[in-house]
Amino acid sequence: MFKKVLVAEDMDSVNHAVASVLKELNIDNVHHAQYCDKAWLMAKKAILEDEPFDLLICDLSFKIDHQHNKINSGKELIALLKQEDPNLKILVNSIEDHPQTVKALWDSGNIEGYVCKDRHGMRDLREAILKLDNGEQYNSEAIENALQQKNLFTLSDFEINILSFISNGFTQDEIQERLKQKNISPNSKSAVEKRLKELREQFNARTTPHLIGIVKDLNLI
C-alpha cells in the first residue's frame, strides 16, 4: 500500500473526507496542500530529501484569492510533478467531468486514475487507491461515461499555448517571444499563423475570436 501521500485540495470538507479514506486504508503519512505552489514545493522538497511521495491526489480547480501563485490549476501541477518524478502515481479527484478535459488528461499520460466528486466519490476514491496501488488504472463511472462520447477533440501543447496567449490578449509577435522563452517549437510567427488557420478550418471558425470562443466552450483551454 502507498506509504506517503500528498493531497492537493483547497476545500476543507473534501480534505477531511479524503483523510478519512486514507486512514481507513492505514495510510498515515499524509500531507495536505491547499495551493498548487505549496504542493509543488512539498513534492520538490520530498524528492530532494530522497523521500518522494508515492501518490498525489489532486483536484483540478483551485479558488483564486489574495495569495499570488505561479501554478493556478491542478492540470499544471500534475504535468510539472509528473515531469519531475515519473514514478509518482497521480489520481485526479475533481467535480470536473467534461469529456474534453478528461480525455486531454488521459492522453497526456500524466495520470493513473480519475475520480468524479459525486455522491459516490469517496467510495470510488477508495477503490481507485486500491487499484493504483495494484498497478492498475481507474475511472469512476461518470468519468468512464464521459470518455465514451464520440468526436472528442484534443489539442497539442503548442496549440494550447498559442490559443491561451491569444485569449489573454497577446499579439502574434508577443506569442512568438513567449514560445521561445518556454523553449516550445515551432515558435516562428509563420508557424503560429499557419496553425491558427488550420485550427479555424478544423473547428469551422470564421475568425480567430470565434475560434477562441469555440475552444473555450469545449473546455480545451
Salt bridges, closest charged atoms under 4 A:
GLU9 OE1 - LYS117 NZ 2.77
GLU24 OE2 - ARG126 NE 2.86
GLU49 OE2 - LYS45 NZ 2.70
ASP59 OD2 - LYS117 NZ 2.95
GLU84 OE2 - LYS44 NZ 2.58
ASP107 OD2 - LYS103 NZ 2.71
GLU112 OE2 - LYS82 NZ 2.80
ASP124 OD1 - ARG123 NH2 3.08
GLU136 OE1 - LYS131 NZ 3.55
GLU159 OE2 - ARG195 NH2 2.28
ASP173 OD1 - LYS189 NZ 3.36
GLU198 OE1 - ARG195 NH1 2.50
GLU201 OE2 - LYS197 NZ 2.74
